[in-house]
Amino acid sequence: MSMTDYYGDYGVAEAGALRRRQRASLANQAAAFQGQKRGKRRIEDVTRVYSEGYQPLASSFGQRGLGGPSVKSGIRRSGLSRYAEKFQRDLGTETQAIQDDLNNIAMQEADQQAELEDYIAQLRLQKAQQIMATAASLQQYASY
Amino acid sequence: MAVKKKSPTKQPPKGTQSEADRLSALARAYGLSSSGKNITNVGGDVTGGGYVSSSEARQRALETQSDRAKAQADFIKKQQKSEEKFGPKTGGTGGGVGSTVTEAQRLANELARLKIQAEYDKADREAQQVLDDREASAQEKADAVAERKRKFAALSEVANIYAGQGAQTDELYGAQLEDLPARRQADLDALLQAVSAGRETIGGAEQQFLSSLVEPQAYSNVPLVDLSTAQPVNPLMGALAAEGAGTAGVTGQSAMDAQLAAQYAQLARGSAQQLNTGAQNYMAALRNAATGAAAAGRQQLGLGQNIYQNQINTRYSDLANQLAMQRLQAQQEAAARAATARAEAAQYGETPVDVPVDLPATPPPVDPNVAAEAERKRREREAAIAALQAARRNEF
């Protein structure tokens, strides 16, 4: 890697890194938004599916004589409980998926920011080291 | 006309049997060939005195010719005296007809006179040649003197230039040597300023970095969701309860869901808290790294200051030594060249340098007979010279 890659480009490398970082941040924000949106839709889908399935489930118990205004069947209660539990588990899965997506995007954003800071710090350190080495070399006296 | 008895062949006296051989030997003894040419030191250097010259060789030739002429004259004179006293020789027959002998003697005398005349003519020509050569050598000498003066002047100028180079060398190197301490101090001051500026830069970078660090907030306020306490009231549950459905299972499921949600939310909050702690530790590590880098930079600056300060001092010391050495070498070289030029100029100076000439050495006499022979040759040579001079005066 030549010296130009560090500071001889008069800050082009740093500016380029910052610009790339900005684009990545925007992409992360968009991904987070989209992830949140997808998660919400999936939860809504799960809720809709289970809401739409409730009537057929309740009817099936009635057709079998296990349910009605005066019938309190244990089978029916157990079936509804499993249905509710399954519904809750699916909701929890989708909720956890939303959380994981958002947290992954947040960590990705943090990683990229940290990488940017490291890169800029390295650029500045190498620039300072090069300046120091040049100043310490006393090249104009190398002929002696 | 009576036939005259031919007198026996007149024999030359002892020692003149081979006159040409004797003259040749005499000439070789004095460094001449039998024809009178110089066989040693031919064309010697023209000198203003002390140099071997061709005129000297020619003088030798002239003297040799004089010796030969004197020898001839002595021989004829002795022969005439002998004839006046004892009558003409008959070649060992005990005498002969007087007129015939007289005529023969006269012819012999005439022949001898003609020989002497020829010798003197030859000597005269050679003497004239010597005079001509002397004039030529005089011109050569004048040219040589002029050349010597020119070389003397040129070499003296060269010597003066090199002699003056010492002062120029001092001026050149002296200025540099004098400038070195100021330059060294300037370099040391610049180094100190650079070190101070480096310290300020390091301190500024450290403070800027530390001030830019903020406490990590990424995991401190994570908007975590806990839906455990937000169970919605569903109308369907109420209807089911009204129809006789039990609530225990629903309540239990709801409680478990709430507990799980709370547990997950707590887990997320704990994770965020741990991550927040880790982020703070990481920031602390970065802060320590910056502080450590600043300390290392300051240490390196201090070390570099010492190293470069020593190197600067060493370099300027080396420069000073090199300049001093170069100046000394330049001065010595200039002095050596000036001395060389002076020495060369001295060879062409007013006082000529005597150049040793390898003259033919006369071996010392090894016995009295040899010494007597040498003395006889010397007298013959002197007599020949005197006869030659007399002959030249009388235009013989």
Interface residues (C-beta under 8 A of the other chain):
Chain A: I43 T47 Y50 S51 Y54 A58 K72 R76 R77 S78 L80 S81 R82 Y83 A84 E85 F87 Q88 R89 L91 G92 T93 T95 Q96 I98 Q99 D100 L102 N103 A106 M107 E109 A110 D111 Q113 A114 L116 E117 D118 A121 Q122 R124 L125 K127 A128 Q129 I131 M132 A133 T134 A135 A136 S137 L138 Q140 Y141 Y144
Chain B: L191 A194 V195 A197 G198 R199 T201 I202 A205 E206 Q208 F209 S212 L213 V214 P216 Q217 A218 Y219 V222 P223 L224 V225 D226 L227 Q231 P232 N234 L236 M237 A239 L240 A241 E243 G244 A245 G246 T247 A248 G249 V250 G252 Q253 S254 M256 D257 A258 L260 A261 Y264 A265 A268 S271 A272 L275 A279 Y282 M283 L286 A289 A290 A293 A294 A296 G297 R298 Q300 L301 G304 Q305 Y308 Q311 I312 R315
